[in-house]
Amino acid sequence: MISQEQIGLFDTTMLLRSNIRQAIEDYGAHTDAVSVLNDVSEEFINQLAEDATESKKDLRELLRKSPAWDENLQAVIINGTKTHDPDYSRVYRLGMEIFSPWLDEHMSYNCRELVTNAINYFSEPNACEYDSASYIAAIKELAPKAYRANRKKSRIFKAMCDTLGITNETAGSNFSRLFAQFADELSGKKLDFKLFLSINPAHFITMSNPKWDNRGEMLTSCHSFNRTDYEYNNGCAGYARDDVTMIAFTVDNPDDLELLNNRKTTRQLFMYKVGNGLLLQSRMYNSSGGVHGTSSITPLYRDLVQRELSELEGVPNRWKTYTYCKDMPDNIYIGTNCGFGGYADWIHSNFDAKVSIRLDHIDDCKNFDVGNSGLCIKCGDETSKGLYCRNCGESYECECCGEHFDEDDLYLVHDSYGNEIQVCGDCRDANYTYCSHCEGYYPDNTMTRINGDYICQQCLEDDYSTCNDCGDVHLTEDMHCVLNENGNEVWVCDDCYDNYDICNDCGNTVHVNSLVTVHSRNGHEIQVCEECCNDHYEYCDVCGEYYHESVMENSLCPRCRAEDNDAEEMA
């Protein structure tokens, strides 16, 4: 007897088959480069639909809980119906509820008035200047070091709770639950776009727009599905067949369903195993292609996905985020499944991939692997390279001069778009230059000479960086990530690194002009960054030097207090 679950999976498979067929049709609607798309077979469509139905089962079950889930698109549509500007009345209620245990112990009218005024600072953002000043004064009276003019409001509130002993970081504590809601509400933002968070294989195989689109190319990449120039487009089906990957994307007109399949404006992959609390956010792609470094919309997309996952799993939305190639915990690693032929962009430092661990799994989250083998678009068999398996994709034509050669007489080179093509030896020697870094061949006019060697554009983008200080180009692995005088993360070369040093408190490497000489708890002179100085050190009114706050009394350092006492005894 067929179970209801089997019926549900069958219905999903049938839906996905229809979605994939429509996606292939839409993908070729505005380009003449359709020879690859014409090879897409029913065997491929059926196998991909079946595999995606089974592999994404857990993610689908979770995402279906969302009121913004669209069954036909197999996606959550995050928009203005799911997000909103802060509800400041709720901010006030949550703030008072967090402070309620403290107020029960401090029953005086003055304490209640101070707390009410302090919470009004967060719940009345448009207060008049007089009221705003009184709210800030209340915060300073309750927690003298909590308020700073440019400090994030949720951090000010948390600092108040820390000072008054209200904070309870224990997993599942009432404080953790309420503070997560408070911070979420305070940072609410109404969206003016729709973000599609999808597990639909139709959206994976069309993750990059078609090449040679007659509307003008945008967001094309090595995953563009209508060309075989790159082997990485094997990853389109590979991502669709794993159990962790979701694709988040936008289009100019969300009501035009064709655009979802052939005209994405941004897209980013998120990887998450249900119930594990470990989230990978890979490289951002926009209408210009892959983004290098930090994108301004990356934190927003991450926040939206984190909120969605936390809400669906019924836990506080509190995460700790790391840069994958920089400050990630040593025990965290995201690999690829055997046979995956896609482009694992998160492992490249200059693409700024992020890993987030939700606090309810900070100690027990498990590593996972991404991707799976792709499928041959002709026969539907698994393949780990390109869109065709070995039996279906043999070709012996030079893609430069058009002449035919034995397979052994053709060489892999990259065309001006960076795509792999096969050319004969004469065409390679006449039109392509050897890259000393990746050892591939690229068009002569796309190469850059660095220190006597020729480097291709892809290596230049992937593995080289421009020094923020001197402007010279170097291997990224030979450069250093530091904080400049404005507090921003930048890359500098070895020579310019001499202008930076380590803060003895937080361990960040900062510009020497941003270091302040202070005295530690033990009285030793050390150098710390300006932020650590502001957070943990106080200025002595007599000698004019900075000392750790733990040894200061009445704005006097130990030495000046001793001299003051000696003077009093002498008098």
N, C-alpha and C positions, 0 to 999 in steps of 0.2 A: 504494500500500500504506500502511495506517495504521501510524504508528510507535507504539512503546510510550509515548512522551511524550504523543502525542495521545490514546491510550487513557486514560492517567492523568488528563489534563485533563478528558476527558469524564466520567470517574467522579467527579472532584471537583465538576464542574458539577452533576451529578445529585444528589450529596450536598447541595450548597448549596441547590439548589431545595427539597429536602425540609426542610432547616433553616429556610429563610425561611418556608415555608408553616406550619411548626409554630410559629415565632416569632409570626407574625401571629395565629394561633389563641390562643396563650398570652396575647398582649398584650391581647386583648379579653375575656379570661375573667372579669375582675372589675370591669368598667365597662360602663355603658350607652352611653358615648360611642364608638360603633363605626361611625358613618356613614362616616367617612374610611376605616376599615379595610375596610369592605364594598366600597370602590371599588378595593382592591388587586387587580390583574388578573394573569393568567398571563403576559401580555406583560411586565409590570414584573418579576415573579419570575424569568422566564427570562433577561431582559436583565441584571438585577442579578447573578444567579448566574454568567452567562458572563463579565461584566466583572470581577467579583471574582476569578474563577478565573485570568484572564489577568494582571490588574494586580498581584495579590499573589503571583505565581509565585516571585519571588526570595525574598521573606520566608518563604513557605511552605517552600521548599527548605531554608532555614536553620533554621527552627524545627522542622522534622521531624527534625533531628539530635538533638533533646533527648529523653532517656529519659522525660521527663514530657509529651511531645506526645500529645494525644488527637485521632486522625484524625477521629472523628465530630463532635467539637466544633470542630475546626480551631483548637485552642488548646493552649498549654503551661500545665499546672496546677502552679504553684509552691507547694509545701507542705513539710511535715516530711520528706518523702522526698528533697527536693532540698536542704534547708538543715539545719543542725545547730548545736548549741552548739559552741564551739571545742574542737578536739582538741588538748589541750595537749602531748601527746607529739609531735604533728606540728609544733606551734609551736617546741618545743625543737629538733627535728631541722633545721628550716629555719633557725632562728637560728644554730645551730652551722655549718651549711653556708655561710651568708653570711659568717661570721667566719673560715672555714677558711683563705682566702688570707692573711689578716692573721696568723693563728696560725702559719702556715708561716714567716713572717718573724720572729715573736717566739716563740721556742721555749721560753722559760723556764717553769718550773712556775708561777711567780707570775702570769704573763700568762694562762695557761690557766685557773688557778683564778679569776682576776678575770672572765674572759669567761663561764665556767660559772656563776658566781654571778649575773652580770648577766643572763644569758639565763633563769636560774631565776625572775627577777622577772616575766618575761612568761609563763612556762610553769607557774608554781606560784601561781595567784591566791589560794589559801587557805592560804598558808604561815603559820606561827606568827609572832608579832610579832618574835621574836629573829631568825629566818631572813630575814624580810622586810627588817628593818633592815640586815642584812649584804648583801642583794642590792642595796639602794639605795646602800649605801656603795661597792660595787663599780662601779656605774654612774658614781657621782660621781668615783671615782678614774680611770676610763677616759676619761670626758668630763664635766668639772666642770659644764658648763652644760646638759647634756642633760635632767636630771631636774627636773621641777617637780610638785608634789603633784597639781595638777588637770589636768596635761597628758595628752592622749590617749596611750595606750601606744605605738601605732605611730609617733607623732611623736617620742617619747623614743628609741625604737630607731633611727629614721632620723637623729636628731641625733647619736647615738653613732657611727653609720656615717660621717656627715659629718665629725665631729671626727677620727676615726681614718683618714680617707682611703679608706674602703672603698666609698663611694658611687660608682656609675658610671651616670649618667643616659642614656648612649648607647642609642638605640633598639635593642632586641633583645639588650641585654647580659645576662649571666648574673645580675648583681645585680638589674636591673630585673625579670627574670622571678621570681627567688626572693623578692624583697621584696614583690612584688604578691601572691604566694601566702601569705607570712607575714602581711601586713596583712589579707588576706581571712580567713584562718583565725582570726586573733586577734579579728576583729570578727564572727565567725559568730554567728548567732542562730536558734534553732529557732522556727518560726512556729506559732501556734495557729490559723491560718486558711489558706484556700486563695486564692491570687491567680490569676485566670484571665487569661492574656495571649493575646488572641485576634485572628485576622484573619478571623473568620466574619462575613459580611454580616448574618446574623441577629442578631448581637450589636451591630452598628453601628446598624441601624434601631431597635433597642430600647435604645439607649444611655441614654436617660432613661426613667423609668417612665411608664406611662400616666396622663394626667390624669383626675381624678374616679374614681379607683380606690376601690371600696367598702370596701377594707381600710384606707383612709386613705392620703392622698398622701404619697409620699416620693421624693426624687431626681427630681422633675419639673423640666423646664426648657424653653427654647425649642426643644429637639430632641425633645420628646415627640411621638410619631408618630401619635397619634389625634386631633390637632387641627390646624387650619390657621391658628390665631390668629397664629402667628409664621411668617415666611417662612424662618427659619433651619433648620427641620427638613428642608429640602432638603439640608442638610449630612450627614444620616444616610447617604444613599446616596452622597453626594459623598466622604465619608471611606472608605466601603467600596470605591470605585472607583479610589482612588489607589494608588500603589505603595510608600508609606512608612508609613502609619498603622496602628498596633496599638491595641487597646483593652484596658486592664487594669482588672479590676473584681472585686468581692467580692459574695457573697450570704450571708444568714444561715445557710442550710442548703444546702451545695454538692451534696448528694445529691438534692435536689429540682430536676430539670432545668427545670421550669417557671419557677422563680424566676430562672434565668439570663436569661429573656426578659421578665420583668415585675416584678422586685422586687430590683433591684440596690441594694446598700447604699453602696458607693463605686464611683467609676469615674474614670479618667483616661486621656487619650490620649497615646501615645508615638509619635513619628515618627522613623524611621530608614531610611536607604538602605543596603542590605547592602554591607559592605566599606568604608564611607565614614568611620566613626568619629565621626559627628556625630549627637547624639541630642537631640531636643526633647521636653520634658515639659510638657504644657499644664496648664490649670487643674484643680484637684481638685474633684470633686463628691461630696458625701456625702448622707446621708438628709435633710438640711435644705436641699439645693440646692447652688448654687455657693459655694465657699469664697473669702473675701476674705483676702488676705494669705497668710501661711505656715501650712500645715497640718502637724501633728506627724507624720502618716504619709507625707507627700510624700517626705522623704529615704529612708524605708524602701522605698517602692515603686521609687524611682529606683535605689537600691542593688541591689534584686533584679533589675530589668531589665538594669542594667549588667552584673551578674555573669553573667546568662544569655547576653547577646549576646557578651560576651568569651569565655566558655567555648565557645560554639558556633562562634566564629570562630578559636578556638585561639590567643588572644593574652592577655597580662597584663591583668588587670582594674584598669587605672589610668586615671582620668579627671580632667579639670579642669572644674569646674562653674561656670557664670556665671548671674546673674539676667538674663533676656532683656531687660528694659527698663532695666537699670541698668549693669552692668559688662561687658557682652558685648563681645568684640573688634569693632572697626569693620568688619572684612571679613566678619563672619558676619551673614547675614540669612535668615530663613525666610519666604517669601512664600506666596501661594496661586495655584493654577493658574487659568487663564482659565475663567470659568463657574462657579466654586465659589460656592455660595450658603449655606454654613454660617457659623457664628459663629467667627471667628478669635480665640479668647479669649486666646491667648498674647501678643498685642500690647498688652494692657492691663496697665499697671504694677502695679495693686493685686491682680492675680490670681497674681503670684509664679511665672510660668512660668520654667523653667530650661532652659538649653542646656548640654550636656556634650560635651566633645571628648576622645576617648580618646587617650592620649599617643602611640600608634603612628601617629596621623594628625594630630598637633597642628599640623603645617605644611602638610598637603596635603588636608585635608578640603574637600569642596565643598558649597556651599549647595544647597538643594533647595526645591521648592514643594510645598505640601500641598493635598489635596482635589482634587475634580474636579466636573464638572457633576452634578447630581442627575438622577433619572429621574421622569417623570410616572407616578404610581401607576395611572393608567387605561390609557394607551396605551404606556408604556414609552419614549417619546421623551425625549431630554435636555431638561432645563430648569434654569435658574439661579435660580429663585425659587419657593419653596413646593413643595408636593407635586403640583401640577397644572401642566400646560403651559397656554398661553393658550387653546387650543382646547377643553380639557377642564374648565376650572375657572371659567367665568364665573358670577357671582352678583350679583344686584342687590337683595338684601333687606337692610334696616337690621337689624343684629344687636342693636339696643337695643329698638326699638318693634315690629319685625316687619313694618312696612309695606314695600311695594315701590316702588323709585324707578329712574329712569334712572341708568346707571352714573356719569355726570358729576355727579349730585346726591348721591353718597355720598362720605364722607370717612374716611380712615384714622385711627383713634384706638387707644388701648391700654386693654384692660379691667383689672380689679383684679389680674389675674395677670401683667400686662405683655404680654399677647398682642395682636397687631394684629387689629382687627375693623373692619368697615365700618358706619358709622352715617350717618343723615341729618343735615342741618345743624341742625335744631331740637334733636335729641338731643345733638349735640356741644356746642352752646352752653349747654344746660341742665345737663349732667352732667359736662362735662370741662373741664379747665384747661390752658392752653398752657404748655409747659415752655420757659423761655428758653434753656436750654442745647442740647437736641437738637431743639427746635422741633416737638415732637410734642404730642399731646393725651392726657391721662391723667385718670382719675377724680378728682373734686375732693378727696375725702378721702384721697388717697394723696400729695398734693403737700406739699412742704416749702418754706417761705419762707426764703430766704437773701439778705441784703443787698437786700431789696425785690423780688427776683425769685422766681418759683415754679419749683422744680426737681423733676423726677419721681424716683421711687425708683430706677429703673435708672441714671440719670445720677448720682444721689447715690452709688450703690454703685460705679459704674464710674469716675467722674471726680472725685469729691470725697473728701476724707479728713479725719479729725478730728485736729487737732494734739495730739500726745501730751502737750505741756506745758500749754497753756492750755485745751484742750478745745473750741476753736472749729472750725467746719467751713469748709474752703477748697477751691478747686480743687487737685487733686493736682499739676497741672503747675506750680502756684505755690508748692509746698511743697518741703522739702528732706529728703533721707534722711540721717540722722546716727546716731551711736552715743551712747546715753544713758550715764548714770553707771554703769549695770550692764553696759555693753558690748553692749547689744542694739540692733538696728537699729530706729529709729522715724522717723516723719515729723513735722516741725515746720513752723510757718508762718514767714513772713519776720520777724515781730517776735521770736519765740522763737529764731530762728536766731542772733540777736545773742549768745545765751548759749553758742555753739559756735564752735570754731575748728579749724583743720587741723593735724594732727600733721605735723611737718616730716620725719618719717622715712617712715611708711607712707602718708601722704596721706589717711588717714581723717579725717572731720570728727567731733570728739568734744566732749563737754561740757567747758567751761573748767575745771570742778572736777576733771576727769580728766587735765588736762595737767600735766606736770612740766617745770620749767626745768632744762635740762642744758647741757653744753658739747659742741659738735661736735668732730670730729677736728681742725678748725682753731682750736678754742678759742672759737668764737663761741657766745654764749648763744642757744639755740633752745628751742622747746617741743615736747615729744613726748608721746604717750599713755603710760599706765602700762605697757601690754604691751611697747611698743618700749623703754621705759626698762629694764624687767626683762630684755629680751632682749639689748640692745646697750650698756648703760651701767653703770658701776660707781660705787659710793659711795666718795668719798675720806675716809679715816679721820681726816684732820687738819682740812680746811676744811669737811667735811660737805656738799660739793656733788657733783653727778653729772657724770662725764666719759665720753666714748666709750671703750669697752673697749680700743680699739687704742692709746690713749695712756697707759693706766694701768699702773703697775708696783708690785707689793707693796702694793696698795690705796692708792696715793698718786697724785695728779694731777701733771702736769708742774710746776706752780707750787710745790706743796708739796714736791716732790722737790728742786727747785732751792733752796728756802729751807732744806731739811734739809741739802743739801750745803754751802751757805754757812756754816751753823751749825757743821758738822763742821770746815770749813777754819779758821774763826775759833778753834775750840777748839784 
